[in-house]
Amino acid sequence: MKYINFKRYKFSTLAKKINIIRYDFLRTLRFIDFRRYNFKKIYKYFDFKRYNFYQLVKKIKLKEYKYKSIYFATLLIFISFVYLSIPIFYDYNKSDIEKIICENQKIECLIKGKISYSFYPTPRIKIKDLIIKDFFKKKETFATIKDVSLKLSITNLLDKKNPYLKKVELNNFVINFKVENLAKYKNIFQKMNNFTPLIFSKGKIRFFDNKKNVATINDVNLNLKSKKNFNKAIIKGNFLNNKVYINLNNKNEDVNDSFNLILKIPELNIQAKINSYQSKKDKNTTSGNFSIKQRKKIITAFFDYRNQELIINKSNLRNTFLDGKLAGKIIFLPYFDFNLDLELSSLNFTKLYNSFLSLDEKSKKSLFQINNKINGKLNLSSDKIYTKHNLVKSFESRIKFYNGNISIEQFLLNLGKLGAADILGAINKNEKFTNFKFESNIFIDNQKKFLSKFGIFNKKSMPSNLFISGNFDLNNTKISFYEISGDKKFNNEDVDYTEKEFNDLMFENGYKKLFDFPTLKNLIKSVMNEKN
């Protein structure tokens, strides 16, 4: 009855098609002469007294048949128990089990602990202390798993050499992931095909950069599934006390291979997506796009990846501080390097500066602590800068990062009708200090407007070019001037006075007044009046 779908058959429409009126059943009955048949004679041949139905019922022992179903169920359970228990008596060879687990995927592994069999809750082979060797350096370890369960299929449960694995569960594991082998890991994942579903639970993934542990994902649950030309991995864990969700999909097709990644960190409102595919023009090139969102911060880009180089062809950046475009190249191996152009259509410097002031002192200082392995060039510019007093209209710069230091090769500020300014220098650090040694030129195009802007009315003229060199101690928030010169060089007393006024006024409350225009106005008025 399960296979008969009565909803398919509309009996109401079938009944309508049958016209009962057209059939005269009374007319049919006329042709049957019931008087011809003497039913009494037929009844005589049945002598019901001959049959003792009570005795017949007594002979049928219903109690015996009552327990037949219980006997059958018990026998079935017993046979099943025996069938499921037979593998207990097998002597499992470690090398044979290692081949079953790893050989099909061309992975080397080693079983250190015991191997046992259990049929509860489902038939499975249990393994203690499994080690998976590194894919590229066999002497090193890629993963260690304390408990492994190979879930067996009932259909060929007694096949000791070639059991069919329904699922593999790996508990209490540690995976050592080397960042420098990222591209190689991706190739291995793409080539894996039709493997048994793998379920990792209660483990951690540690990320290494040249044997240095740079990050760890804890409480990891990882599911790996594979079908024909399709692999999928789902990772859930905890990273820096935040829950992390990663979804990887890989399709291997004759025409086009694709790789998709989704990353979510709900507590931080971070979501990233990467869609990539093999280029039709060049098999060694992977093309695609990615997007990263974090509340109002968004970056989207189109890229090409080949020979350990990420080429950003086109991208858009947007957050509460800026709006612009990024293009350039990032090189991962043999050394991390980059050459990027960041062109901003607008920069809200007021919001950016207020965000900086909201940081604690430790976080402010850490902004200038650049990792030694970050090396590259950045061309940064902005067509429009929003500030409260609209002093700086736009800027363009060339910045170089090397071994944790920053070299400012060019930083040109457009002051509009007032003129322009440039800054050159370098931020150098060591364990004790972080210093910014600089040289700056200030070019005054409209002296009258400049004096009026800063409220100086007792002077009719001033030098059209001002040169300043010095050192800015970023740890202690203190500046030292080496030289100040206009039409002529300032004497030492004037330099010392300017230095003292700058530190007293601009660093009165740390960085709070460094870019405050009224405070800068008072500083310039004080220095210009002293020069009088």
N, C-alpha and C positions, 0 to 999 in steps of 0.2 A: 504493500500500500504506500510505502514511502516514495516509490518511484512513479506513482500515478499522481499527476498534478491535476486535481479536479477543477482548479481555477481556469485551466486551459479550455475546458469543455463547457460551453454555454447550453445547458439543458433546456433553458427557457426558449431559446431560438429553435432548438431541435423539436420541441413539443409543438411549436407553432406550425412547423412544416408538416406535421402529421395531422391530417384532416380525418378525425374519428367519425365525423358525420357521414362521410362518403361510404363507410363500411357498415352494412346492415347485418349485425351479428345475430339478430332474431331469425332472419331469413336463413342463416347458416344452420341454426339449431333445428330447423324444420326437417332437414335431411337426416337427422339422427333419431332413430326410433328406439327410445329407451325401453319400450315394452318388450322388445325382442330379447333383452338381457335379463335373466333371472338371477339376481344377486344373492337370493336366499340359498340357491344351490351351491354357489361358490363358497358361501360362509360355512356350509356343512362339512366341507373338506378340511376345515381348520378345527381340530379338536384341542381347544385350549386347555382342557382338563389334563391332557396327556403331559403337558409341560409344567413342571414344578419350578416356577421362577425363583421361589425362595431358596430352594436347594441349590439352584444355579448360582445365585448370588453368594451363598455361603462358601461355595467352592473357590470363588475368586477372593484370594487373601489380599485385601486392599492395603493392609498394614505393610506387607512386603514391598508393594509398589510405591508406597508413600515415601520411603527413604531412598528410592533409586536415584533421585536427583542429587541427594546429599552424598551418596556413595560416588556418583560420577564426578561431582565437584571436588571431593576429597582426592580422588584418583588423579584428576587433572592438576590440582595444586601440588600433589606429591611428585608427579612427573616433571612439572615445571621447576620445582625446587631442585630435583636431581639434575635437570638439564643446566640450570643456572649455577649449580655448585661444582660441576665437573672441572671448570678452569682453575678451581682452588688447588687442585692436585698437579697443575702444570708447573714446571720448573722454567721460569722466565729467564732468558739469557739477556744480560744487559746490552750487549752489542746488537742483538736482534731488535730490541726495543728502541735503541738509539737510531737504527736505520729506519724504523717505522715512523719515528717522530721527525727526523731531520733530513734524511737522505733525499727524499723526494723534492725538497726545496733547496738542495745543495748547500745545506748548513751543517756545520760540525758541532756536535754536542757530546756531553759526557755525563753519565749518571754516577753520582758519588754514593748515594744512599741505597735503601732497600726497594725492592719491587714486590708488590702484593696485589691480590685480586679481591674484589668485593662485589657482591651482587645487590647490595642495598645502598641507596634507594633504587639505583639502576646499575646494570653490569658495568664495571669499570676496572681499569688497571691503575693502581696507585703507585706513584714514584716519589721518592724522597731525594732532595738535593740534586736538581738538574742544572748543569752549566752549559750555556750556549757561548761558543767561542766567537771572538770578533771576526767579522766578515773579511777583513783585510789583513789584520795581524793576528794569526792563529794563536800566538802565545798570550794574547790579551783576552779579557773576558767581556763579552757584550752584555750578557744577562745571567743572573743567578735566580733560580726558583726553588723554594723550599718544598712546596707541595704541588704535584702534578697529577691530574686525573684524566685518563684516556677513556672516554665514554664509548662503549662498544655497542654494535648493532646486534640484536638477538638473532638475526637471520643467519649469520655465520660466526656465532659466538665460539664454536669449537675449533675454528680455524686459527691455530696458534701462530703461524708464520705470516699470514696476510689477513689480519682482522680488519674489518671495516670500522673506521672511527667516525662516530657521529659528531663528536665535539671534543675539544681539548680544553680543560680548565687548568689555569696556572695561578696559584695563590702564593702570597708573600714573596714578591719578586722585586728585583732591583735591576733596572736597565741603565747602562752607561752609554749615553748618546754623545758622540763627538761632533762638535759644531763644524769642524773643518771638513767632515765627510758628509755634509748635508746633501749635496747633489748625488753622491754615491748611494746613500740610503734611499733617496727618491727612485733611482734607477732599479734598485733591488725590489722595492715595493711594487713598481710598475711591472716587473717581470714575473712576480709571483702570480700563479694562476691555478685555479681550482684546488685550493688547499682546504683542509679541514677547518671549520670555524674555530677560532681561538678566543678564549675569554680569560683575560688577565684581571685579577682583583687583589685588593689590599697590597698595593706595591708603590714604588716610587720610580721616577725617571730623573736621572741626574745628567746634566749637560756639562760637558768638559770642553775647554779650549786649551789645547796643548797640556793635558794632564792637570789643568787647574779647574776646579769645580766652580762654574759661574752661576748656576741656577739649579733648582730642584723643584719638581712637581710631586707633591705628596698625596697620599690617599687615592692612588690612581686606579681607575677601572677602565680597561681597554678591551674593546671587542673588534676582532678582525674577521671579516667575511670575504669570501671569494666565489664568484661564479665565472662562467666563460667570458673572458675578456673584460672582467669587471672586478675591482677590489674596493673594499670599503673598510674604513677604520674609524671608530668612535672612541674618543678619549675624554674621560671625566676625572678631574682631580682638584687639588688645592695648590695654588701658586701664590706665595707671599700673603697667606691668610685670605685669599680670594678664590672663589670657585671658578674653575676653568672648564670650558667645553670646546672640544676640537673635533671636527668632522672632515675626514679625508675621503675623496672619491677619485678613482682612477679607472679610465676606460682605455683598453688596448684594441684598436681597430686597424684594419688594413689601410684605410684611407687617412684616418686622423686619430691621434692619441690625445687624450685630454686629462687634465689633472685639476681637481677643484678642492679648495680648502675653506672651511668656515671656522673662525675662532670667536668665542664669546667669553667675556668676563663680566657677568651681570652686575656685581657690586660696583664696578668702575664704569659701567655703561659703555664698555668697549666691544665693538663688533668689527671683525675684519673678514674680507672675502677675497679669495684669489682664484681666478679662472685662467687656466693656461692650456695651450695646445701646441702640437708640433707644427712648425712652419712648413708650408708647402714648398717654399723656395729653397730652404736650407734645412736638412734633416738634423743638423747639429744645433739649430736655433729653436728655442721655445718662446712663443709669443703669448701675450695675454693681457689681462687687466687686473687691477686690484683696487679695493676701496677699504679705508679704515675710518671708523666713526667713533667718536667719544663725545657724547652730548652734542654741543654745537661745533665740535672740531671734526672736520671732514677732509680727507685727502683721497682723490681718485686719480688713477694713472694707467696709461698704456705702456707696455714694456716689451723688450726682447731680452732673452737670456741665452748667452752662449759663451763657452770657454771661461767659465767662472766670472763672467761679467754681466751685470744687470744694467741695461741701457733704458733709461726712462725717456721715452719719446715725447710724451705729452702728459701733463698732470695739472690738477687744480687743487689748491690749498685754501681752506677757509676755516677761521675760528673767530672768537670774539675780538682778537687783536689785529688780525691781518686777513688779506685776501690776495691771492697771487697764483703764479704758475712756477712749476719746478721741472727742470730738464737736465739731463747729464748722464754720467756713468758712475757706477759703483763696482769696484773690483774686490772680490772676496779672497782669491788665492793668486799667488803664494802669500801675499800680504794684503791686509785690508787697506783699501785706498779709494778715493772718490774725487770726482771733478764735476761739480754741480753749479747750475745757474738758477738762482731763486729771484724771480722778478715779481715784486709786490705792486699791485695796483693801488693799495692803500695800507697804511699802518697806523693803528690807534695807539700812539706811544703813551698817552695818559693812562689808559687801561692796563697796558703792559707794565708800566712803572708801578702803578698801584698794586698790581698782582705781585710784583717783586718785593714791595715794601711789606706785604702781608706775611711773607715768609719769616721763619725764625732765623736767628743769627747763624746757626749751623748750616741751614739750608742755603742761605745767601752765599756763604763762603764756598759751599760745595759746588755751586754753579760754575766756578772757575777751575774746579778740579777735573780736568779733561783726562780721559783714559789714555794711557801711553800708546795703545794700539790704534787709536783714531788718527789716521793720517789722510790728508787730502786738501783740496782747494774748494772754496765756496765763493762764488760771485753773487753778492747780495745787494739788491737795490730796491728802492721804493719811489713811486711817482708822486705819492701824496702822503704826508705825515700829519696826523691830527694831534695837536697839542692845545693846551689851554690858551696860551698867548701867541701861538702860530709863529714861532720864531724860525724854526727849520721847516722849509717847504718840501724838500726831497733829499735823497742821498743815494750814493752808489759806492760800493766797496769791493775789495779783493782781500780775502782772508785765507790764510794757510794754517793748517793744523799739522803739527809734527811732534811725535814723541811726548804728547801731553802738553805741549806748548802751543801758543797761538801767535802767529805773525800777521800783523795788519799791514799789508803792503799798500793799501790805498783805502782811505775813508774820506770821501768828499761830501761836504754838507752844503746844500744850497740854502742861503739865507735870504733869498728873494732880492728885493731892492737894496737891502743892507749890504750884500756882498756874498762871500763864501768862506769856507774854512776847510782845511784838510788835516788829517791826523795820520801819522805813521808811528809804528812801534811794535812791541812784542810783549806778550804775557808769558813770563817764565815762572816755573814753580819748582820747588823741592820740598823736602819734608818739613822745613821750618817756615818758609815764606812763599808768597805768590805776589810778584811785582809786575807792574805794567810800566815799562820804560817807553816814553813817547816823545815825539816832536810834532808841533802843530804850527800851522800858519793861518792867520786870520786876515782876510782881504776885505777892506772897507771900500765899497763903491760909492756910497752916498754918505759922507761924513755928517752932514746936517741931520739927515734922517736917523742915523745911528745915535748921535748925541741926544736927539729928541726922544728916541725909543727908550733910552736908559736914564732920562731925566737929568742930563748934564747940560746946564745952560750957562755956565761960567767959562766955557771954552768955545772958541770959534772954529778950531781945527784940531786935528789929531793925526797920528801916523796912519797912512793908508795900508800899511802892512805891519802886522805884529807877529813876531816869532817867539814861541815858548817851547822849552824842553824841560823834562823832569822825570820823576818816578812816582808812581801811585802804588802805595802799599795796600793791597786788597785785603789782607788779613787784619791789619790794624786800622784801616780806613784813615790813611794819612798821606798827604801829598808833599813832595819836595821839588822845588824848582831849581834847575841847574842854570838856566839862562832865560832872560826876557829882553827882547830888543825890538825897537821900532825904527825910527829914523837913526837912532843910535842905541847902543847897548845900555841897559839899566845897570846902575852900580849895585854893589852887593847889598847895601842897606835897603834899596828899593825892592830888590828881589826877596830879601828876608821879610820885609814888611808885607809884600804881596802874598808870600807863602803863609805867613801867620794869619792874615785876614781871611785867606781862602780856607784854611783849616778851621778857624774859629766860626766862620759864618756858614760855609757849605757843609761842614761835617759836625755841626752843633749837635744833631741827633742822629748820628750815623749817616745812613744814606737818605734820610728823609727829606733833606733840603738840597741834595746834590743837583737835582734838575728843577728846582723851584725858581721860577723867573723873578719874583720879587727879591729873593735872597741874592740871586746873581746880579740884579740891578743895584742893590746896595753895595755889593762887592766892587763893581766897576766904578761906581760913584766915589767910593772910598779911595780906590787906587788912583783914579784920575785927579781927584782933589789933592791927594798927597803929592802927586807929581807937580802940581802947580807950585 
